[in-house]
Amino acid sequence: MSQCCEENLECPCPPVGLIDVVGKKWAVCVVTLLGKYGTVRFGPIQRCLSGVSPATLTSTLRSLERTRIIRRVPVEGTRGPVRAYTLTDSGRTLYQSVLPLARWLQPG
């Protein structure tokens, strides 16, 4: 924890970098989707997350890649450079941390 004021109180907030990553509208949705289904290609991710534009999804995926939450992997049995996305170890840890919140938010 870091100091957040002159009274030497420790800041209970997570690092700003974390908020920059998971605070984006679609980031937690992507992590939850990949956590539930494993390795998924771009098209199915976009169809599942109705309302996300291709540009926004691309930006979100790139951001999650840069922070090593997800990684691109080749899709076996396809011709050409077909890629899919999967969680890294850090991404799986994040997914496990987000699950209780996602369950809490579900109606019923």
N, C-alpha and C positions, 0 to 999 in steps of 0.2 A: 504494500500500500504506500501511497505517496502522501506527503503533507499537502493540505489544500487550503490552509489559512495560517495567519500569523500566530494563532493559539496552539500550534503544534498538534492539531487534531489530524488523525490519519483519515484520508479520503476513502470512504467505503465503495466508491464507484470503480467499475472495471476500467482498465486502460482505455483511453479514447480510441485507440486503434480497433478494439473489439467492437465498440459502438459503430465505428465507421463501416465495419463489415456486416455485422448482423442487424444493424439498424436500418439497412436498406429494405425497402418494401418486399422484395421477392427473395432475398437471401435465405431467410429462415424457411420459406416455402420450398426452395430448392433443396436445402439440407434435409428437411423433413421428407420430401419426396424420394430423394436418393437413399435416405436411411431406411425407408419402408420397402423400396423396390430394388435397391442395389444399383447396378449399372444401367443407365438409361440414356438414350440418344436425345439430341436436341429437339427433334420434332415432337416426340411423345411428351417431353417436359413442357414444351410450349402449349400443346393441346390440353394437358392436365391443368396447367396454370392459366386458365382462361382469363383473358384481359391483359396479359403481358405482351408487349410488342416484341418482335424479333430483336430489335436493337437494344431494348432494355434487358431482355434475357441474356443476350450476348455480353453486355456490360456486366451484368450480375455474375455470370459464369466466369468471366475473366477476373473479376475482383476476387471471387472465391478461390480461383486458381492461384492468383498472386499470393494470397494469404495461406495457401496450402491446406485449405479446407476440402477442396475437391481436386481431382486430377482427370485429365482426358486420357482415355485408353482406346487402343484400336479395337474395332469390332471384328471378331473372328468370323470367317466365312463370307466376307464381303470383298468386293473388288474395289480398289482405290482407297483413298485415305478417309474411310468412314470412321468417325470417332464417337465415343459415348463418354459419359461423365460418371464418376464414382467418388464416394467419400474416401478421404485419407484417414489415417488413424486419428488425427486431430478432428476431422469432420465427424467421425463416428462418436468421439467423445462429446462434441458439441451436440450432435443428434440426441444422445442419451440425456444430456442436460436440458434440452428443449422439450423432450417428450412429456414430462409432467405438466409443463405450462400448456402444451398443445391439448393434452387431455382435459385440463382444467377449463380451457376455453370452449370445448365441445359442449353443445347443448344436451340436456338430458340427464 
